[in-house]
Amino acid sequence: MLKPLLSLLALGLLLTVPALAQTTSPATPSPARPAPEAGVGTGRVGTIIPVAEYYEGGQEAMYAFIAQELKYPLLAKRNRIQGRCIVSFTLNPDGTMSGVKLVKQVGGGTGDEALRVVRLLKFKKPAYPVLTSLPVDFKLGVTGSNAAE
């Protein structure tokens, strides 16, 4: 009596297991990404900052200015704090910035320094208000970065 019941249970189990298996769809190739512009970015391969088109000289000149003006905060340097701060702002049609705020900081005074340097930037006048964010990198001991030694 027990043997036929077990065989019936095993048969039922074998028939339902394939129905529970996960199915996968064939992998579809991801769409091709456009190649980054030559010479754009400072260590940011393929990253193009849209607001940089309103800066005299483009993105390269903008990050050169940031690297020149940026002073690594002493507290961040002592504690070996590195990373990326992100500053958000609205670029107004008259070329001024409003609503400048810190979206992300890594600590040690880096956020305040990123805000200070971004407020120094002078942009051309866009045709309409542009809400944007600008990353500012802090790296210790890297030659040519925005770290003040």
N, C-alpha and C positions, 0 to 999 in steps of 0.2 A: 504494500500500500504506500509506503513512504518513497520507494524507488520511482514509481511512475510520477508521483507528485514533484519530486526533485528534478526529474528529467523534463517535465513540462515547464517548471520554473526556469531551468537553464535555457531551454529553447526560447522562451519568451524574453529572457534577458539578452540573448544573442541577437534577436531580431530588433530590439529597441536600441541597443548601443550605437549602431551606425547612425541612427536618427539624431542622437545627441551630440555627435561629433561636430566640432566647429568647421565651418566651411570658409575658405578664403577666396577672395576674388583675385584674378590675375593682377599682378603688379602693373600699374600704369606709370609710364615715365612722367616725371615732373616736368612742367613747362620750362623751357629754357629761360634763364635769367639774362637780362641785358648786361653786357659787359660794362664795368665801371669806366668812367671817363679817365683817360690817361692823365696822370699828374694830379688827380683830385684826392684830397684827404691827407691827413698826417698820421700815418700808422693805422688808419681805419680803412682797410681794404674793402672797396665796394660801397662804403658809406658816403652818401651824398646828402648834405644838409640843405634842404630847400631854401632856407632864408639866406644862405650864402650868396645867392645870385643878386641880392640887394646890397651886398658889401662891395666896396670899391676894390677890385682885384680878385674877387671870388673867394672860394673856400680856402684855398691855399694861403692867401694873404690874410684872411680872417684868423686862421689858426696860428699863423706866424705872429700876428699881433697879440693873440692870447698868450702864446708861449713867451713873448718878450715881456709882457706886463705882469704875468702871474708870479706871485711870490709864494713859495711853499710855506704853509703855516708851520711855525716852530713846534707846536704841540703834535701835529701830524707827522712831522719829520722825526721827532724824538720817539714816537710810538710806532714808527714805520707804517703809517697808514697810507694806503694806496687805493686807487679806484676811480670811478667815474661819478661826477656830480652832474645832475641834469637841471638846467635852468629853463623855465618856461616864461614866455612873454608874448605880448601882442605888438607887432610892428605896425604902427599907424600910418595912414596915407601921407602924413607930413614928414615921415622918416624918424619920428620919435618912438620910444618904447614905453609901454604902459603895462601894468599888471605883472611886473617882473617878480617871479617867485621861485623858490627852490622846490623842485619836485623830488629829487633824490640827492642825498649826500652820504659821504662815507665817514664823516666825523673828524674831530681834531681841528676844527676851524676851516676845513676845505669848502664847506658850503658857503660860508660868508665870503671867502676869497673868490669863489666862482661867481657869486652875485656881483661883487665889486668889479671884477674884470668884464663881465658881460655888460654891465651898465656903462662901461667906457666905450663900447663899440658904437660906431657911427654908420648908419645905413642910408642908402639912397631911398627915395620916396617910392613906395609901391603904389599901384593903382587902387588898391583896396586893402583893408586891414588883414594882416596875416598873423594867425595864432600859431606859434611854433615853439619848439623846445631845442635847446642847444646843449650837447654834451661837452663837459670839460674834464679832461683826464688828468689825474695826479699820479705820477710815477716817480719813484725814488731811484736815483743813480743811473738814469738812462740818458745818454748823451743825445742832445737834440730834442729831448722831450720838453715839456713845460715845467720841469722841476728846476727850481732855483737852488743851486748848490752853495 
